Amino acid sequence: MAEKKTTTKEYFRAIGRRKTAVAVVRLYKAAKNSYKVNGKDFTEYFPTPELKKIVTGAFETATPAEKFEVVATTKGGGSHAQAEAVRHGISRALVLFDTELRSPLKKAKMLKRDPRVVERKKFGLKKARKSPQWSKR
């Protein structure tokens, strides 16, 4: 019987969230920084420069000594929320890698999960708070 040969690289795994978007992020040690989101290169997945800056923001703030290959899988939400969820996951994984990176990331508010979500619609109203037009007669 042939033995299975498994070559597993060590990685740091963390989950990032924003609104309804969830990102599972894995950081592998590598020669240079590279990002993959849902099997695609992150420049392809997040086309705008603003979204790219959000994703890479954790590395710019923390500046770790090593380079990493980031592999993320995201679900739910929109593209902006997914980018922020990936950043949140990267920040949490960097803290697992080196606890000294915690203070700069915490100052930049990248470790806190942004709790703001859409308020539900209430009955009798048009939206969450907008009421129908009132007429006296």
N, C-alpha and C positions, 0 to 999 in steps of 0.2 A: 504494500500500500504506500502510495506516495505521500510524503508529508507536505503540509501547506507551509509555504514560506511567506511569512508576514513581515513586512518592513514598515513599521509604524514610526512616524516621526513624532517627536514630542511637541505638544502645542499647548497654548493657553486658551481656554474656552470661556466665553461669557455671553450673556444675553442682554441685548439692548432693546428698549421699548420707547415708543413715542406715539401718542394717540392710539390708533388701533394697529400700528405697524410694529412688528416684532422682528428682530434680527439676531440670528445665532452667529457669533463671530469666533473664528479660530485664528490665532496668531502663531505662525511657524517662524522659527529663526531662519533667516536667509541672507544672501549676499547684498541684496538691495531691496528697497521697499517696493512691493507690488500689491495690487488690490484686485480681487475677483469677487463679484457679487452675482449670485445665482448662475454661476458658470460662465459669466461674461466678464470681460475687462471692465473696470468701473468707469472708464471714460465712455464706453459704449452704453452702459446701463444708466449712468447719470450724465446726460449730454451737456448740461449747462455748467459754466464755470463756478456759479454759486454753489451748486450741489457738490461739485468736486471739492471745493474749499471746505464745505461742511464735513465731508467724509475724512479729509486729511487733517482736519483741525486738531484732533487729539495728538497726532504726532508732532505738529508744529508747536503745540503748547508744552507737551511733556519733554520732547527731544530725548528719547532714550538712547543709550550708548550703542545698542545693537539695531540692526535692520530686520524687518519682518515681512513675511508674506501673509497678507490678510485674505482669508477666505470667509465670505459671509453669505448666508442664505436669509432672504427677507420675505415676509408675507404680510399682506394687509396694508391698509392706509394708502396714501398717495406717494409720489416720488420724493417729495420734500420730507415727509414723515419717515420714510424708509431711510433716507440719507442721515437724518438725525438719530434714528435707531441704530444704524451702523456705527455712527460716531460714539454713541453711548456704550455700545458693546465693545468697541476698540478701547475706550477709556477704562472700562472695568477689567478687560483682559490685561492691559498694561499695568494696572495696579497689582494683579495677580503675579505678573512677571517681576516687578520691582516695586516694593511698598514706598520707596522714596519718591516715586512719581505721583503719589497720591495728592500731596499738597498743591503742586501747580495745577493739576487737573481739577481739584476741588475749588480752587480760587477762580478758575475759569468756568465753574458751574457745569462741568461736563460729566460729573459722576451722578448728579441728581437727575432722576427720571422726571421729565416735565409732566406734571399731573393734569394739565388742561386737556379736556376732551369736550366734544360737542354735547351741549345740553339737550335733553330729550324734548320732543314736542308734547305740550299739554293739551288735553281735550278742551274744546271750547275756544281755543286760540288758533291763529293761523300758523304760527311758528312757536318756538320755545317761549317767547315773551310777547310777541306781536299779537295784539287783540284785533278783532274785527272793528270796522268803523262804527262809531256810535252816533245815532241820530236821535234828537229829542222828539221829533214828530215823524 
